[in-house]
Amino acid sequence: MSIMYKSTRSSSEKVTASQAILKGLAEDGGLFVPDSIPALDIPLNRLPSLSYQETAYEVMKLFLSDFTEDELKACIQGAYDDKFDTKEIAPLVKKDGAFYLELFHGKTIAFKDMALSILPYLMTTSAKKNGVTNEIVILTATSGDTGKAALAGFADVPGTSIIVFYPKDGVSPIQEKQMLTQKGANTNVVGIIGNFDDAQTGVKKMFGSAELAQRMGQKGYQFSSANSINIGRLVPQIVYYVWAYGRLLKQGEIKEGEPINVVVPTGNFGNILAAYYAKNMGIPIQMLFCASNENKVLFDFFETGTYDRKREFILTTSPSMDILISSNLERLIYRIAGEDAAKTKELMDALADRGEYEITPEMREGLSCFAGGYATEDETAGMIRSMYEREQYIMDPHTAVAAHVYEAKGRECGTAAVIASTASPYKFTRSVTDAIDNEKYGNLGDFELVDELNRLSGVPIPAAIEEIRTAPVLHHTVCDKSEMQAAVEKILGL
């Protein structure tokens, strides 16, 4: 069956997977969704025998149905190779009764590598399939991890350039240095005076500008996205939830068909939406626990049915979740609205115009497999500390948010739980060491803390950290949130 893609905001346009990947965002501002979610066509009892690459093929062939077998397998083999520091790609580690799916073994030590390692291959293959001769400009907003992973993926990829916007004071020092030291003649990094929502809104506005698209086309450019609004980002994320179920079977932790729960630290809603899609493909996921930090707009939504972004934006120790406009939630809204594009557009317009929307009681019934939870800053630090003391296992703040929500809401279910561990603690050395012992480590510099973390954990310092210790800063541009388009025009010479 050939899967086509349509916008969440209109039913007029249908495109192939490769066209959706190239466009990134639908012309009406909506997000591309598959016209149906395909059922996994491999028996669950075969999953344990598959490698990560083989699992990826079994999932992605269903969603990317206009890719040939050779094309897709070439993309997968190019992405999931020795740039990951373990052959498993995504190890499943049992600690204190839960299963941590370690998604940070890629080149930039965050879960974004799982999708952004393959997106450049999918993008360039899509361009060839569709006869695109323009240079593809990857325009991306980041709350910390997407930026570096996208920069690393697209650096010096022929036919592409990349521009990343990040909140100047809203990422960790390690995250910022990873981006600012990125090599590549086609890479551009811009800090904005504003928060991630400002960056994301600015990027979406540029995607929606017909006038800008026309001027870019005259110069031989066209936009695409590396954010999770791009289905080329979302589909590869489904893979690791299917993989995790297979690992649990292989390790004898569950029996075939036995349900599991999934706990995901969530900001832009893409990572947990991928788990929801895996559930709809036939993976026996019972509950999806959506874990928020103090920017708990998603928790409040699942509690009340009202999405309200009109609140204080809080800078936390889990900056990749410091988000008040969760873009991928639109794909879930579309699904629980019965794939009613007009209703989805109405709600998204209300969010843009009034800062909130309320779903119907019938739509809320479609959320029965979701539960929200959140962790305060103190609870996040307490989870890092207690897990270290109990298990000598060190987690980053985002994973700690999820672990706290599991302790508060998920453990009592008695069902095997997979917790998405989304970043290496080495990306957040100060937050992690402060949580373990602030008095002992509080006066050390960021890279001194790297060495202390190595001593505490016994985990080798990742190459991604070692290489930026002395790397020169190559990107210096900072602009106001209102000047983002001007920055793009200057970079592209428009």
Salt bridges, closest charged atoms under 4 A:
GLU13 OE2 - LYS23 NZ 3.72
GLU27 OE2 - LYS23 NZ 3.23
ASP35 OD2 - LYS14 NZ 3.60
ASP41 OD1 - LYS61 NZ 3.58
GLU58 OE1 - LYS61 NZ 3.04
GLU69 OE2 - LYS73 NZ 2.68
GLU71 OE1 - LYS129 NZ 2.96
ASP81 OD1 - LYS83 NZ 3.00
ASP85 OD1 - HIS105 ND1 2.64
ASP96 OD2 - ARG390 NH1 2.19
ASP96 OD2 - ARG411 NH2 3.25
GLU102 OE1 - HIS105 NE2 2.79
ASP145 OD1 - LYS427 NZ 2.78
GLU176 OE2 - LYS168 NZ 2.76
ASP198 OD1 - LYS481 NZ 3.86
GLU211 OE2 - ARG215 NE 2.66
GLU253 OE1 - LYS94 NZ 3.40
ASP300 OD1 - LYS296 NZ 3.06
ASP300 OD2 - ARG311 NH1 2.73
ASP308 OD1 - LYS310 NZ 3.05
GLU330 OE2 - ARG9 NE 2.78
GLU339 OE1 - LYS6 NZ 3.11
GLU339 OE2 - ARG335 NH1 3.80
GLU346 OE2 - LYS343 NZ 3.48
ASP349 OD2 - LYS345 NZ 2.77
GLU356 OE2 - LYS310 NZ 2.71
GLU379 OE1 - HIS404 NE2 3.32
ASP396 OD2 - HIS398 ND1 2.66
GLU407 OE2 - ARG411 NH2 2.69
ASP446 OD1 - ARG430 NE 3.60
ASP451 OD1 - ARG469 NH2 2.63
GLU452 OE1 - ARG455 NH2 2.92
GLU466 OE1 - ARG469 NE 2.75
GLU489 OE2 - ARG215 NH2 2.48
